Amino acid sequence: RAWVGRRRGDAMEGHDMALPRGEANAGARAACSSPIKIYGQKFCPHVQRAWIGLEEKAVDYQWVEVDLEETVPENNGGGCGHALRRPLSLQEIRERFPDFIACSPRGRVPALENYGEQVYNPMIILEYVHESFSGPPLLPAQPFRRAQARLWARHVDEYIVPPYNLLLFGEERDAARAALHEGLAAFEAAMAPEAEGPFFLGDDFSIADIALIPWWQRMCLVLRAFRKFDPSLCPRLQVWYEAVQARPSFLATAMDAERLIEEHSLGAAAANFAAAAAHGHNRLAQDPEPPREVPPLVAKTPSKAGGAPFQRGHARR
């Protein structure tokens, strides 16, 4: 496929471009000072949406990490052997991150500041970035194609993200799995034919693609590790993801696979034990955690606390 080879060639100019480097990029950006600031959490999928938009436009921005949780002292962790994390109250966020609250009064990430102009909500930020900065467009010029991109970006939020969360952290997993596959199948059916290009609109990379990218990555890694999700059931999305992975904006914002799985490990384990408590011990036997394919570090007690890592970017977005 000519389009894959062309983009892959662009992304592979330097060997360091071949692997996700979101953490390193955020660290380097945090050391800079700029009137353009993005407030977020590195592992939050909502934040990654806005982050991809800034990278697509090659904006010179400053990264401001906002930790919306704090570690609970181990002696208050219930003797479970893990230090826990609790979400901060809105008042605590106001006290610790006043500049962030000025951008996002409800304390939701991501938020963007651009020379005093303040915006929050990831999809609103993407449209703002599209209109405010030069560079590749995030929406096509034609009104109908713009409408299609917006409609299917909303589809991701309404019919893909909720069943993803329910499958990973809820108890009614069969229903969640069916709903997730239904949402993904509808998205695939609406995509341009592969012959027209890899992305949702063909050759045009847009907010419809950006809306799905963080969650599809997590489906291929986290859901595959903990809930036996099978990406091969979505062949058009596999072709799409091959092109996405070669895109510099993805590489600059994506987390390393093992780190991403580790970040979700305690939340997934907690969901398994909650399900076992609700449905009896047989549930654990039917749904072991973690599967053997998960990298070894997931089975270990993480050195960094993460009692409710799944709340990052979900409780306050």
Secondary structure, DSSP 4 states (H G I P E B T S, - for coil): -HHHHHHHHHHTSSGGGGS--HHHHHHHHHTS--SEEEEE-TT-HHHHHHHHHHHHTT---EEEE---EEEEPGGGTTTSSS-EEEEPPHHHHHHH-HHHHHH-TT--S-EEEETTEEEESHHHHHHHHHHHS-SS-SS-SSHHHHHHHHHHHHHIIIIIHHHHHHHHH-S-HHHHHHHHHHHHHHHHHHSPPGGG-SBTTBS---HHHHHHHHHHHHIIIIIHHHH---GGG-HHHHHHHHHHHTSHHHHTTPPPHHHHHHHHHHHHHHHHHHHHHHH-THHHHHS-SS-TTS-HHHHSPPSS--SSGGGTTTT--
